């Protein structure tokens, strides 16, 4: 895997003792590496620019469909994450990457996820905050459709 390093100044508080480095891999994915010698855990996170505002009509919850466990879906992005003990990181990172390279979409797991997303949606229908979010999504879609 080709890796390029871009010299970018990463601003951080003076009391932050962690080391930061930004790299860009061959597929143009930007990676932020953080090293903290005072921790016994390793973690990774992947942020994609697809959130609930991107759900097509009739498929509400699609962005959330693949972002339920160890993930969260916001209006304009979904973030996937995990943490493990340091001695397991390399294997865990490979397993995490495989989720994006070749996700396992068994019929059983797919049905469980559909039910979980639907259950959460049913709960949210009673939430004023959720309804306001849906209104904002509708307004955003309307504004986007008016753009030339």
C-alpha positions as CSV (number, residue, x, y, z in Angstrom):
1,X,0.0,0.0,0.0
2,X,1.5,3.3,-1.1
3,X,1.6,5.9,1.6
4,X,2.5,9.5,1.2
5,X,3.2,11.9,4.0
6,X,1.9,15.4,3.8
7,X,3.5,17.9,6.1
8,X,0.5,19.6,7.6
9,X,0.7,21.5,10.9
10,X,-1.6,19.9,13.4
11,X,-2.6,22.3,16.1
12,X,-2.9,21.0,19.6
13,X,-2.9,22.4,23.1
14,X,0.5,22.8,24.7
15,X,-0.4,20.3,27.5
16,X,-1.2,17.5,24.9
17,X,1.8,15.2,24.9
18,X,0.5,12.9,22.2
19,X,2.2,12.8,18.8
20,X,0.2,13.4,15.6
21,X,0.9,12.6,12.0
22,X,-1.2,12.9,8.9
23,X,-0.7,10.6,5.9
24,X,-2.6,10.0,2.7
25,X,-2.7,6.4,1.4
26,X,-2.8,5.4,-2.3
27,X,-6.7,5.5,-2.5
28,X,-6.6,9.2,-1.3
29,X,-7.9,8.2,2.1
30,X,-6.6,10.7,4.7
31,X,-5.3,9.2,7.9
32,X,-4.6,10.9,11.2
33,X,-2.2,8.8,13.4
34,X,-2.1,9.6,17.1
35,X,0.5,8.1,19.4
36,X,-0.1,8.2,23.2
37,X,2.5,6.3,25.2
38,X,0.5,6.7,28.4
39,X,-2.4,4.4,27.3
40,X,-2.9,0.6,27.2
41,X,-5.4,0.8,24.3
42,X,-5.3,1.2,20.6
43,X,-8.2,2.6,18.6
44,X,-9.2,3.4,15.1
45,X,-12.0,5.4,13.6
46,X,-13.3,5.8,10.0
47,X,-15.5,8.8,9.1
48,X,-17.5,8.8,5.8
49,X,-19.3,11.8,4.4
50,X,-22.7,10.0,4.2
51,X,-25.3,10.6,6.9
52,X,-29.0,10.5,7.4
53,X,-29.5,13.5,5.1
54,X,-28.3,11.3,2.3
55,X,-31.0,8.6,2.8
56,X,-33.2,8.3,-0.4
57,X,-36.9,8.7,0.0
58,X,-38.5,5.4,1.0
59,X,-35.2,4.1,2.4
60,X,-35.0,6.2,5.6
61,X,-32.4,4.7,7.9
62,X,-30.1,3.5,5.1
63,X,-27.1,5.4,6.3
64,X,-27.7,4.1,9.8
65,X,-28.2,0.5,8.5
66,X,-24.4,-0.1,8.4
67,X,-23.6,2.1,11.3
68,X,-25.3,0.8,14.4
69,X,-22.8,-1.1,16.5
70,X,-19.5,0.7,17.2
71,X,-20.7,3.5,15.0
72,X,-22.9,6.6,14.9
73,X,-24.8,8.3,12.2
74,X,-25.2,12.1,12.0
75,X,-26.9,14.3,9.5
76,X,-24.0,14.4,7.1
77,X,-21.6,11.7,8.2
78,X,-21.2,8.3,9.7
79,X,-18.4,7.3,12.0
80,X,-17.2,3.8,12.7
81,X,-14.8,3.1,15.5
82,X,-13.3,0.5,17.9
83,X,-10.7,0.1,20.6
84,X,-8.7,-2.9,21.7
85,X,-5.7,-3.8,23.9
86,X,-2.5,-2.9,22.2
87,X,-1.4,-6.5,21.6
88,X,-4.5,-7.1,19.4
89,X,-4.5,-3.9,17.4
90,X,-3.0,-5.2,14.1
91,X,-5.4,-8.1,13.8
92,X,-8.3,-5.9,14.9
93,X,-7.4,-3.2,12.4
94,X,-7.3,-5.7,9.6
95,X,-10.8,-7.0,10.6
96,X,-12.1,-3.4,10.7
97,X,-10.7,-2.7,7.2
98,X,-12.4,-5.8,5.9
99,X,-15.7,-4.4,6.9
100,X,-15.2,-1.7,4.2
101,X,-13.4,-3.8,1.7
102,X,-15.7,-6.9,1.7
103,X,-18.5,-6.6,4.2
104,X,-20.3,-9.8,5.3
105,X,-24.0,-9.3,4.5
106,X,-25.6,-12.5,5.5
107,X,-29.4,-12.7,5.2
108,X,-29.7,-13.3,9.0
109,X,-27.5,-10.4,10.0
110,X,-29.2,-8.1,7.4
111,X,-32.6,-8.9,8.8
112,X,-31.5,-8.3,12.4
113,X,-30.1,-4.9,11.4
114,X,-33.3,-4.0,9.5
115,X,-35.3,-4.8,12.6
116,X,-33.0,-2.8,14.8
117,X,-33.1,0.3,12.6
118,X,-36.9,0.0,12.3
119,X,-37.2,-0.3,16.0
120,X,-35.1,2.7,16.6
121,X,-37.1,4.7,14.0
122,X,-40.4,3.7,15.6
123,X,-39.1,5.0,19.0
124,X,-37.9,8.2,17.3
125,X,-41.3,9.0,15.8
126,X,-42.4,10.1,19.2
127,X,-39.5,12.4,19.7
128,X,-39.9,16.2,18.9
129,X,-36.2,16.5,18.4
130,X,-36.2,13.7,15.9
131,X,-39.2,15.2,14.0
132,X,-37.4,18.6,13.9
133,X,-34.3,16.8,12.4
134,X,-36.6,15.2,9.7
135,X,-38.0,18.6,8.9
136,X,-34.5,20.0,8.5
137,X,-33.7,17.1,6.2
138,X,-36.7,17.8,4.1
139,X,-35.9,21.5,3.9
140,X,-32.3,20.7,3.0
141,X,-33.5,18.4,0.2
142,X,-35.9,21.1,-1.0
143,X,-33.1,23.7,-1.1
144,X,-30.8,21.3,-2.9
145,X,-33.4,20.6,-5.6
146,X,-33.7,24.4,-6.3
147,X,-30.0,24.7,-7.0
148,X,-29.1,25.3,-10.7
